[in-house]
Amino acid sequence: MPYHSPVLLERSIELLKIDAHGSYADLTFGGGGHSRAILAQLGTEGHLYCFDRDIEAFTNLPQDSRIVPVHANYAHFARWLRYLNAPLLDGVILDLGVSSHHLDADTRGFSYRFDAPLDMRMNQQGNVTASMLLASYEERELAELFQTYGELRNANKLAHAIVEERKVTPLISTGQLAALVERVYGRGGHLPKILACVFQTLRIEVNAELESLERLLQQLPEFIKIGGRVVVLAYHSLEDKLVKNYFRTGRSSGVAERDLFGNTVAPFALLSKGVERACEEEQIENSRSRSARLRVGERVGSLKKGCINESL
Ligand SMILES: C[S@@+](CC[C@H](N)C(=O)[O-])C[C@H]1O[C@@H](n2cnc3c(N)ncnc32)[C@H](O)[C@@H]1O
């Protein structure tokens, strides 16, 4: 089974506008599909910083002296680039979330398709597993999570069922959780979608995915050349919203900082107005691409207003 099939590969690399002499960062290396495409256009003196918080991703590293591997959460981007004495970057790519490898692993707890420990940590040295989260969060916190990240109906009912269940027996396996979800929502044709939402919700929380993204976005401007690009592939509306808001306003909240004259002060301009999606053919071939939303920000000088509508 392939580690991961990259989504929107050609388009995302085209949007990076690779300079053969430049330096780039792939902050979500995974199976290395995007990285290999960048390397194919990079000259011998180029650099590619490859981050991943999951050590297993680095089994895919090509033997290539232009690569600098970084086993870390990209939330620590600035610290690492300073430590490595990296030059200003020409571009960064982020392909968010988990890889197919995570979902296909029958031991790591990301998928309800296998009975496995309820783990879900991308970084296996992380402190909190999904099982620990289900054991410790209050009912109200669980309901809020399932409501906001999973957009689940009856989130309160699910949270209540979890709290009742854990009084009797700790929730330690994906099979136990899947059975509980089935008891709450019934066995209809909607069950796989609900299970996917429940598992996705827990995974996002276990790995603090939105917090990491927010922290990273704030660190980017200092390390990217004027004219450099940040290409982001998001798979969840909340992460896409953070990215869109940040490129538009300089803040992931979407509330713009303004100068004395009322102009928006933001380090990036969002290239093109809408979001780009995978074409029908790719969506059929690679189901993961169906929820992909691609956005590009370009590092601009001091002031930025609205959105650049150039032909890309
Ligand atoms: C969708 S996959 C990337 C696939 C890759 N573009 C390819 O072509 O194979 C996302 C990868 O990013 C990693 N990842 C997710 N969040 C991360 C974070 N905050 N810091 C570092 N790596 C992260 C995951 O471990 C996973 O390997």
The ligand as an SDF file (V2000), in Angstrom:
LIG
                    3D

 27 29  0  0  0  0  0  0  0  0999 V2000
   -1.4270   14.9500    4.3530 C   0  0  0  0  0  0  0  0  0  0  0  0
    0.0930   14.3140    4.9170 S   0  0  0  0  0  0  0  0  0  0  0  0
    1.2330   15.0580    3.8000 C   0  0  0  0  0  0  0  0  0  0  0  0
    1.4460   14.2610    2.5710 C   0  0  0  0  0  0  0  0  0  0  0  0
    2.5280   14.7730    1.6830 C   0  0  0  0  0  0  0  0  0  0  0  0
    2.2340   16.0720    1.1190 N   0  0  0  0  0  0  0  0  0  0  0  0
    2.8190   13.8000    0.5710 C   0  0  0  0  0  0  0  0  0  0  0  0
    2.8180   14.2070   -0.5920 O   0  0  0  0  0  0  0  0  0  0  0  0
    3.0240   12.6170    0.8650 O   0  0  0  0  0  0  0  0  0  0  0  0
    0.3680   15.2630    6.3550 C   0  0  0  0  0  0  0  0  0  0  0  0
    1.6510   14.9480    7.0830 C   0  0  0  0  0  0  0  0  0  0  0  0
    1.9230   16.0500    7.9220 O   0  0  0  0  0  0  0  0  0  0  0  0
    2.2910   15.6060    9.1930 C   0  0  0  0  0  0  0  0  0  0  0  0
    1.8410   16.6550   10.1360 N   0  0  0  0  0  0  0  0  0  0  0  0
    0.5750   16.9760   10.4540 C   0  0  0  0  0  0  0  0  0  0  0  0
    0.5600   17.9910   11.3240 N   0  0  0  0  0  0  0  0  0  0  0  0
    1.8550   18.3290   11.5470 C   0  0  0  0  0  0  0  0  0  0  0  0
    2.4890   19.3150   12.3550 C   0  0  0  0  0  0  0  0  0  0  0  0
    1.7830   20.1560   13.1340 N   0  0  0  0  0  0  0  0  0  0  0  0
    3.8280   19.4000   12.3080 N   0  0  0  0  0  0  0  0  0  0  0  0
    4.5710   18.5620   11.5290 C   0  0  0  0  0  0  0  0  0  0  0  0
    4.0190   17.6050   10.7670 N   0  0  0  0  0  0  0  0  0  0  0  0
    2.6740   17.4830   10.7760 C   0  0  0  0  0  0  0  0  0  0  0  0
    1.6140   14.2790    9.3850 C   0  0  0  0  0  0  0  0  0  0  0  0
    2.3530   13.4680   10.2850 O   0  0  0  0  0  0  0  0  0  0  0  0
    1.5980   13.7140    7.9710 C   0  0  0  0  0  0  0  0  0  0  0  0
    2.7100   12.9080    7.7420 O   0  0  0  0  0  0  0  0  0  0  0  0
  1  2  1  0
  2  3  1  0
  2 10  1  0
  3  4  1  0
  4  5  1  0
  5  6  1  0
  5  7  1  0
  7  8  2  0
  7  9  1  0
 10 11  1  0
 11 12  1  0
 11 26  1  0
 12 13  1  0
 13 14  1  0
 13 24  1  0
 14 15  1  0
 14 23  1  0
 15 16  2  0
 16 17  1  0
 17 18  1  0
 17 23  2  0
 18 19  1  0
 18 20  2  0
 20 21  1  0
 21 22  2  0
 22 23  1  0
 24 25  1  0
 24 26  1  0
 26 27  1  0
M  CHG  2   2   1   9  -1
M  END
$$$$
